[in-house]
Structure formats: structure tokens, C-alpha cells
């Protein structure tokens, strides 16, 4: 069985590319929280993500591109942090 080095992994499959927050020092600390706490935080972040996605779509429909962009970014970061809590 061949050993695959990080340089041989396609860029798009690297965890740090798919979720850049994974490289932050606090990302390791957040993963050490009790499971129950992580579960509640993850639920909150997923709610924030869903709400921000709806606000982004609403803003886009009403030609408010800067606000749509803002809410899209909020949704993406909330999703990234929620994934750290899995």
C-alpha cells in the first residue's frame, strides 16, 4: 500500500482548504469541549447559518448585493465553525 504525502492530495480535498478555520489554534480547543456543549453550540450555529442563507437570498432578490454578500459570508463561517464541532 502506497503512502500518500500531503503534496500528493488534490488541493480541493485538503481539510484546511475545505475549512480554513481548522488551522486556527482555537479550533483544536473547541473540539475538546464536552460533547453536550458542542452539540448545543453546533445547533445554534446551524440555525444562524440557515437564517443567514435566507437573508442572503432575500437581499439578492431585492437587488441588495452588498447585504446578500454579507449574509452569505455569515452563513459560510457559521457552517465552518459548526463543522469543527462535529
N, C-alpha and C positions, 0 to 999 in steps of 0.2 A: 504494500500500500504506500503510495507516494505521499510525502509531506508537502502541504501547500503553504507557502510563505505568504505573509500579508501583501507583498507586492504582486503576487500572482492572482489574488482575489480581485474580480472586477470591481472597479470603484463603486458602482451603484449598490453592491452587496455588502460593503463595509458598514458595520454598525454605526460608526462615527459619521458617516456620510448620510445615512438614513435618519439619524437622530443626533445632531451635533451637540446636544446637551449632555450626551453620555460621557463626554470628556471632561466635564466640569467636576472639580473636587466635591462639591455638594451633592452631585448625582450619586456618588458612592455612599455618602452619609444617608441620603434619603432612602436608599434601599435597605438600610439597617434598621429602619423604623419597625415597630411591631406590625404584624400583618393586618390587624384590625384597623389601625391608624392609616396604613397605606390604602386599604380598601375604601375607607371613607373619603380620604383625600382624592383618590382616583375617581370616585363617583362625582365629587364636586367638580373636578377638572373636566370630566366628560360632559357635565351639564353646561359648564362655561363654554366648552368647545361647540356644543350643539347650538347654544344661544348665539354665540358669535357668528357661526355659519349662517344662521337665519338672518341676523342683522346685516351681514355682508351681502347676502342675496337681495334683501330689501333695498339697501343702499344702491346696489348696482342697477336694480330695476328703475330707480328714481334718479338715475344719472348723477349719483354722488360717488364718483370713482375714488376720491381720497378716503372717504369713510369706508367704502367697500374694502379697499386695500387694508386699512387699519383693522377692521373686524376679521378679515381673512388671516392676518398675521396673528391676532389674538387667538384665533381658532387653532392655527398650526402649533403655536407654542404651548397652548393648553394640552393639545394632543401629545406633543413630545414629552411633556412632563408626566402626563398620565401613563404613558408607556414605560417611563422609568419606574413607576410604582407597581408594575406587574410582578 
